[in-house]
Amino acid sequence: MNTRKSLDEKVLAHLGDRVVLKPLTRWNDAYKEFPRYVMEYLCARYVDPADPSIGQHKIDRLLNEHYVGSEGKELIKSRIKEKGEYTILGQFQVRLDASRDHYWAEVPAIGESYVRVSPSILHKFSDVLLTCGAWGTAILEYDSTYELGRKKYPFYIKQFTPFQVTRLDLDDYIEKRRLFTTNEWIDLIITSIGFEPERFNEREKYLMLLRLVPFVEANYNLIELGPRETGKTYTYRNTSSHSFVLSGSRATPATLFFNQNTRKVGILGQKDIVFFDEIAHTEFSDAASTISVLKDYMQTGRFSRGNNEYNAQASIVLGGNIDTDIKNKKPIVSYKHFFSVLPVDLQDTAFLDRIHAFLPGWEMPKIRTENYAQGYGFITDYLAEIFNRLRRTNYSISIERYAKIEGLTSRNQTAIQKTAAGLLKLIYPHQDIDSIQYEDYSLCIRHAIEHRSRVIDQLAIIAPEEFSSNSLRGC
C-alpha cells in the first residue's frame, strides 16, 4: 500500500477532528491576509475533500459577507447600529481596564478598542482572549443607552465562536502518539507543518524537526543559515500564532523588550518565538545597548528596562541566507567563517556562544510545489497549542541520565541538553525516564552535539585562543 495513503488512513482512524487535508488550506491566494489556522478551520468545517468546490463557495460567501477590510469599518458600524446587531469575522482580544473595573474587547474590524463583551464569553474563552487573542465570528449589538463616566460605549459582543483551539488535552495527544510508529509520527509532524515527508530523506526530516525545537523548548536559541527558498520563513510564519517573524527590519528596544510610551512589554514577553528573518539586513537601534540586553536575555531568560526586570520564555531564532554550493550542499569556500554573513554587531563571540544549535540550512532542498504536504496533518492551531504546552515539560532529567557530557562548559552542556530535550518532546512525548530506549534518545543527542559543535567550530575560527574545535569531540 502507498505510504502516504496508509498514513492518511491511520491518521483519520485515530485522530479524526484534530486533522485537516493540508492541500485544501492553500486553495485560494485571495485570502492570504488570514492566518493559516483560520483557513484550516474553515476548510475542516465546510469542505468535503471528495468534492471541495461546494465548500470553497461557502467559505467565499462567508468571508465576503462578514470579513471587514480597513475601507469598510464605518459601513459595518452603521449596519450594526441600523440593524441592532450584525455578525462579523475578524480578530478579537480582551484586556482588563483596572481603573474602571471593566473588560474591553479590541475589534480591529470596526476600529474600536472599547467594545463591551458578554461575561459568558469571558468565562468560556478567557484563556485565549486575554492573552494572544483569537480569530472568529462574533455577533455585535448596538446599545446607545450604555454609558460609563458620561461617555457612551454602544458596541457589545453578544456571541463569539473562535476559529481556533481554546482548550485541549495534552494527555490525549500523548496517548495518541502510542498508536504510531516513530517514522509515522515524524511524517505526521512534517505533514502538519505543511511539507510532504515522502519528498525528504531522514536527515532532512530531522533538520526540519530541529526547526521546531524552539516551539517546544523555552528560551532556546537557534541559527539557520542556508540558501533562499528552503522553507525557513514559511515554517516560522505558518506553524504557530505564538511565533513572531521580524523581517529584515529595524529592531528597537521598544519592539523587543519594553515600550516606555505604551507601557507594554515587547514581543519577547508576548510570543514563544521571535524569528529574525533576513538577519543580515536587520538593524539594531542603539546596537551596543540592545545587543547587550539581548545577550543577557539569551543566557538568563530575563531583561531589565529602567528599574524593572522581566522574565520571558521566548526562543530566539536567527535566519539568514548564505551563498551555497547547491550541488555539494555546503557553503562556498570564500567565507572565513559562516558567521561573517551576520551584521557586524552580532559577530561577537559572547553573543554567538549563547546559540544552542546551528542548523546547516545548506543541506535543505529548495521548496517546490511538489514539496508541499499532500495528505492529512494536525490542524495548525491544535498543534501550536500542543507545542506551547510541551514547553512546560522538562526532559532534561532524561538527558542528564543518558548523555555523557561531563567536563564540558556549562553553555555546551545546556545547549546539548536543550536541543536533545526538544527533539525528544517532538518525537517521543509518550516516553518517560523509565520507558525511553537507547535507540530513541541516542540519535537526538547526537544531533544536539553535532549542531552545537558547528557553533563552536566557527567560534574557534574567530577566536582560536578562547575556543577549541575539538572541545565536543568524543561526546
N, C-alpha and C positions, 0 to 999 in steps of 0.2 A: 504494500500500500504506500502511496505517496506520503512522504514525511510531513509535508505541510497539511495535507488532508487529515492524516492520522492525528496530528497535534490539535487541529481545529476541532475535530470530533470529541477529543478528550476534554478540551477546554470548555466546550459548550455543555458537555455532560456534567462537569463538576463545578463550573464557575458561573454559568448562566447569566444573570443580570449584572455581573461585575465586568463583563467584557463587551466589546463592540468590534464590528468588522472595520478594520483600520482604513481601507481604501475609500469607504463611504465618507470619511471625515475630510477628504480633500476634494470633494466633487465640485465645489463652486468657489472659484477665486474671487467672486464678487464680495465674499464675506470675510475677507482677511482681517478686518478690524476686530473680529470676535476672537477671544481666546479659544484655543483648540478644544478645551473641555466643554465649552458651550456647544460647539458644533457636534461633538461626540454625544453629548446628552440629547440633543435634538435628533440626531441620526438614530441613536439607540431607541428613542421613543417613537419616532414616526416612520422610519424607513425599513421596509422589508428587503433584505439583501437579494431575495429572488426577483423582486420587481421594484427597484428603487425609485422609479420615476414618480409614482404617486406620492410617496413620502417626501421627495425633494420638492414637489409643488406645494405640499403642505407647509414645509419649512419656509419656502419663498414667501408664501402668503403671510405666515406668522411674522416674519421679520419685516416685511414691507408694511404691515398694518400696525405693528406695535413697537418697532425699534425706532428711536428718535435720533436723528442726526443733529449736529450742532445748529443747523439752519432751521430746525423745526421746533425748537424749545417753546417759543411763545405760542405757536399754534396748538401744541399739546396742552399747555397750561390753560389755554382758552377752552379747549374741549373738556378738560376736567371740570372747569367752572360751569360751563353751559350744560353739560350732561349730568353733573353731580358726581360722577365717578368715571374712571377710564383705566383700561389695562395698558400698562407699558412694559417694555422689555429693556433691561439695562443692568447697570451695576449699582449696588446699594451698600452703604456702610453706615454704621451707627456709632455714636460717641455719647458719653455721659457729660453733660454740662453741669458740673457740681455746683457752680454759683447759682444756678436756677433750679437745681434738683430736678433735672429734666433730661430725657433721652431725645437726641435729634438724629434723624437719618439724613445722610447726604445723598442726593439723587442727581448725578451729573446730567441725566437725560432731560431734566427740566431746569437745570442750572440753579437748583435750590439746595441750601445747606442746613435749613431749619425746617425739616419735614417731620411732623409727629408720626409716631409708629405705634401700632397696636401692642399692648402688653403681652398678648398671647404669642405674637411673632417673636418678641424679645425672649420670652420664656423658651420657645422651641428652637430658635436659631441664634441665640446669643453668642455661642462659641465662635461662629464664623462671622457674624455681622459686626461684632465688637472687636474683631482682630483684623483680618485681611479683607473683610468684605466679601460679597458674593454677587454673582450674576444670577438673574432670574426674572420672573414676571411678577408684577405687583399691581393690585387694584388700588388706585389713588382716589381718595374722596376730597371734596371741597366743602369746607365749613367756614363761612365768612364770619361766624359769631365767636370763634375761639380767639381769646386774647390772653396775653401774658405780659405783664408790665406795660399795659396800654398799647401793646403792639400786636397786630393780627398775624396769626400763623395758620392760614387756611388749609394747607395741604396735609393730608393724613394717609398713611399706608394702612389700608384695611386688611388686605390679604397679601401673602408673599409665598411664592413657590421657587425655591432655589434650583439652579441648573448644576448643582454640584453636590458632592457628598458632604453631609453635615455631621453624620455620626457613622462610625464603623467599628468593627470588632477585630482587633489585631490577632487575637487568639484564633478566630475563624480563618484568617489569612494563613496563619502558621499551620493550622491543621490541613488546609487545602494543599499546602506545599508537599505534604507527605504523600499525596496521590500522584506526584510526578517524579520522573527520574531527574537526575541533575541536568542532563543535556536538554530534556524537555523544558525544564524550568528556565534555564538560561535562554532558550529560544523564545519562550513566552515573554520574558522580560525584554529581550531585544525587539520583539514584535510590538510590545506595548509602548516603546519609546519611538516607534514609527519606522523601523527598519526590518527588512526581510532577512531572517537569520540564515537561510539557505544560500545567500549571496556572500557570506563571510566565513572565513576559516576560524578555527578555535582560538588562535592567537588574537585575531581581530575582534572576536566576541569578548574576550577578556579585557581588551583595551576599551571597548565600549562600556563594559561594566565598571572599569576604573573611572570613566567619566561620571558615573552615577554615585561613586563613593561620597562626594560632597553632599548629596541629597540625604544620605542616611547616617553620616558621621558629622557631628557638630564640630565647629572650629577646625575644619580640615582645609589645608592649603595645597592647591594643585596647580601645576602649569602644564599647558599643552601647546607645543609649537609644531606646526606642520604646514603642508600646502593648503591652498584655498579649496573650498567646496568639499570638505570631508565630514561635514555634519556637526562641527563644534557648536556654532551658534544655534543651529536647529535644535540640538539636544537641550541646551540650557534655556532656550526660549519656550519650548513646547512641552517639556516634561512635567513642569510643576508651576503653579501660580506662586509658590513660595520662592521662586528664583527671579532675580532681577538682572537684566542684561544692560550693562553700561557700555555703549558702543562708541569707542574711539573718541570720546568727548573730554570735556574738562572736568576732572574730579576735584571737588572742593570739600573742605571740612564740613560745611553745612550739609552737603549731599550725603557724605559718607557717615558722619558722626552725629552732629547736633546742630540744628538751625537756631541760632540765638534769637532771630526775629520772630519765628513762629513758635519757638519753644518746643519743637518736635524733634525726637530722635531720628537720625538719618537712616539710610537703608540698611546699614549693618545691624541696627537694632530692630528692623522690621521684617527682614527676609531670612530665609535659611541659606541662600546662596547669593553672592554678588559675583557676577561673571564680567570681568573686564575684557570685552571683546576688542579686537584690533589693538592690543595693548601697546604696540609700537607707536600708535598715534594718540595715546591717552596723555593728556597734560594734567599735571598736578599743580593747583594753585598753592602758593607758599610751599613749594615742594619739600624743602627740608623739614618743616614742621609737620606737614601732612604725612609724609612717609615715616617720620619718627613715631607718630601716633599709631600708624598702621602696623609698623614693626612690633610695637608693644602689644597691639591687639592680636596679631598673629601668634604671638607667644603665650599670652595670658588669657585672651578672650575678654579683656577689659580695655576701656579707653576713658580718658579724662577730658572734660571740656569745662573750662572755668574751675569752679570749686567742687564740681561734681564728678563722680566716677560711675561709669555704666558698664554693666555686664551684657554680653550678647553672644549668640551662638552661630552667627552667620559664617559659612565657609567662604574662603576666598579662592576664586579660580581665575587664572590669567590665561587668556587665549590669544595666540598670535600666529602670524604666518612666517615661515622660514623657507628660503629657496631650497628646493629639494630635487635630488636626482630621482625622478619618479620611477625609472626602470629598476634601479638598485635599492630603492626605498631607504634613502639616507640623505642627510643634508649635504649640500655641495661643499667641496673641500676648502672654500675660501674663508670660512669662519674661523677666527682664532678660538672662540668658544661660542656655544649656542646661545648664551645669554646676551651676546652682543646685539641681538635684534631688539632687545628691550630698551626703553628710554634710559638715558644715561643715569638718571636719578635712581633707577631701580637696580642698576648694576652695582649694588652694594652687597658685600658678602654677608653682612649681618642680616639683611633682608632676605637674600636668596637662601640662606641656611635654614630659614623658617619654613621653606616649602617642603611639604612632606613627600611629594612624588612628582616626577617629571614624566608625563605621558609622551611617548615618541609618536607624535602625530604624523610623521613622515611614513609610518607603516600603515596608516589608514587609507583605504581606497577612496577615490573620488565618488561622491554620491550621484548616481544617475537615477533616472526614473524607475528602472527595474530594481533598484536597491531599496525602494520604499516598501513598507510592510504590505503583504498581500492577504494576510489572514486575520484571525481574531486575537486581540490583546486586551489587557486590562483597560478599562476606561481611565483616561488620563488623570482625572481628578481623584478617583479612587486610589490609584497607585501613588499619587502625590501625597495624599493624606497618610497612606501606609508608610511611605518613606519618612514622613515627618514624625510618625510615632516611633519608627525604628531608631531615630536619632536619640531617643531617650533610653535605649537599651545599651548595656555595657558588655561588650565581648572581650574586653582587654584581659580578663582573667583567663580566658581560653588561650590567648596569645602568650601570656606570661608562662602558662604551664607547658606549652609545647615548643615555643620558639627559643632557640639558644642564642640570645643576643646580649649576654653579659659582656661587660668590658667595653661596650660602645658608649659614645657620648649620650647624654640624656636626650638630645634632639634626634639623634639617629634612632634610639630606642623608641621614642614617641612616634616618629614618622612610620616606622615599620609596624608598630602595634596598631596605629590608627588606619593605615591602608589595609592591612590584613583583616582587621575587625570589620571595616566597611564591606569588603568583598564577602566575608562570611555572612554578614547580615543579608546581603543581596541574594546569595546562592543557597545558604543553609540556615534560614531563620528558624527552622524546626529543630535544629540540633542544639544541645547544651554541653556543658563541660564533661558530662559523664557519657554522652552518646556519640560525640563527634569522633570521627575516624581519621587516621593519619592521612589517608589519601584525600580527605575532604579539606583539611586545613593546610597541607604542605604546599599545594600549588598557590594558594592565596598568600602564604608567607613568602614564597619565592618571588612572586610578583612584587610584593611590598619591598623586599630587599633590592630587587632589580631597579625599580623606579626611584627609590631613594638613592641608590648608587649613582644613577645618572645625574642627580643634583650634585653629589659630592665630586664626581669626576670633573664636572665643569668648574666647580669651585676650586679644585686642585690646579686647574689651568690658570685661573685668575689669581689665586693666592697660594702658590705651592708651599710657602713657608708655614701656612696655617692648616691646610687641608691635604690629606693624602688620598689618592685614588684607590689605594689598597685597603682603606680603613674598614670596608664592609666585606672584603673578600673572605671567604671561608665561613660566613654565617650560615 
